[in-house]
Amino acid sequence: MIAYLVAYDGELFYGFTGHPRSVEPALARALGRVLGRGSRTDPGVSALGNVVVSPELKPLGQINAALPRGLWVWGYANVEEGFNPRRARERTYVYIAPYRGEDVELMRRAASLFVGVHDFRNFAKGVENAITQIFSIDVEDRATYIELTFKGRGFKNKMLRKIAWAILAAGRGVVSVEELEELLKSRERRTPVPSAPAEGLVLLSIDYGIQFQIDRNILSRMFRYFQSKHQLYMSLSYSYIKIIENIAKLL
Amino acid sequence: MIAYLVAYDGELFYGFTGHPRSVEPALARALGRVLGRGSRTDPGVSALGNVVVSPELKPLGQINAALPRGLWVWGYANVEEGFNPRRARERTYVYIAPYRGEDVELMRRAASLFVGVHDFRNFAKGVENAITQIFSIDVEDRATYIELTFKGRGFKNKMLRKIAWAILAAGRGVVSVEELEELLKSRERRTPVPSAPAEGLVLLSIDYGIQFQIDRNILSRMFRYFQSKHQLYMSLSYSYIKIIENIAKLL
């Protein structure tokens, strides 16, 4: 069996799986079959290092030629029969939000609540067993944006987006750290915590303790793709600011 | 005849006219007929206050219900037979570029070259008569982006994007103000000046000295639309930065 490293632009797909225009069916067409996946990311979420398992090794050039725009297979590793890509040592996600005056120290205090083993039932959606471990949540102030880096073995459905919402809400004074603590410790199911927007979340990597063969040419192509989309959306979002400002003058 | 105020998100259309998925055919379906237009903006260029002329007045609610997402008619004025929307007192465009360390004083010096009446043959594309007047070019440093505001009676094909390129290139030291001056004064046709990316350009308004009736409800809807797209693209462009940084570590 082969484990493949997969990257995609979440904006161009209807989620990872379960829809004709999601990532997985496009991968299956190029790889032959997809037997397992590392993470089923939500619609709108991008990934650099997601992993899928397929029966046989095909040349990466041939695979990528059969993939649509915004989706790449950029590495592979031979893995034993029975390798389960759900079982990882560590997953790293980053959540990005434009800076809107959040108090970074309050965000760090809120983030520290979630680190460790907890029952995340009030910070997950539709799961029976919500007990899992977060290794670390790093909160960085990057001047124009806030960056939350999550490390853990595995995360429950919507858990990262709900925790991201909670940390940002604490930083904005919308909820207190004490309220979040109470909600995390409560065994009752409470009013669901909102999920922060999907487009802020990126799956960076999944560590299985195995070494992948990587293709630098494909990585270079990905680099150029994401750089040009970054520049396009940066320019567009600034252009929209001018339209917004001018509409505001008319209202 | 009726002159209508038209706004659109340039990202969603194949330019203003000449393509089945451009702005004008969509307007014509909702308005009945389009007899004239204020500005034929390039593909990718957004507008807040473009103008089209149509034979009869329809209720704005009915027009907007027939328009696709990202296109609005938000005002109207009765105009005389023979009103030519190409002939305006003043057009205002803004060009936005993410800040990349440009020298703002050099940009202001470069911008001042273009103000006044000039033959813009080396800063326009495929036009016979390139003589026109720019009233002003305002260069503002908005910390994360540079904003160039152009005012003039009318601009030649690609002229604003070529002048924006020239001003930004001067600010980055790619060309000198003296070289631009020489190019503007030269009567020979030289190697074409590149055009700055279309997504940075926005048509803000066209002044005909007439008063339009405007619809605040439609403006409010436009405001929410552009605000949510601004936030989406801001978040996405920051997410792409994280992917780019992590690819760079692997290269």
Interface residues (C-beta under 8 A of the other chain):
Chain A: A7 E11 S46 L48 V94 I96 A97 P98 T144 Y145 E147 P197 E199 G200 L201 V202 L204 S205 I214 R216 L219 S220 M222 F223 F226 Q227 K229 H230 Q231 L232 Y233 M234 S235 L236 S237 Y238 S239 Y240 I241 K242 I243 I244 N246 I247 A248 L250 L251
Chain B: A7 E11 S46 L48 V94 I96 A97 P98 T144 Y145 E147 P197 E199 G200 L201 V202 L204 S205 I214 R216 L219 S220 M222 F223 F226 Q227 K229 H230 Q231 L232 Y233 M234 S235 L236 S237 Y238 S239 Y240 I241 K242 I243 I244 N246 I247 A248 L250 L251
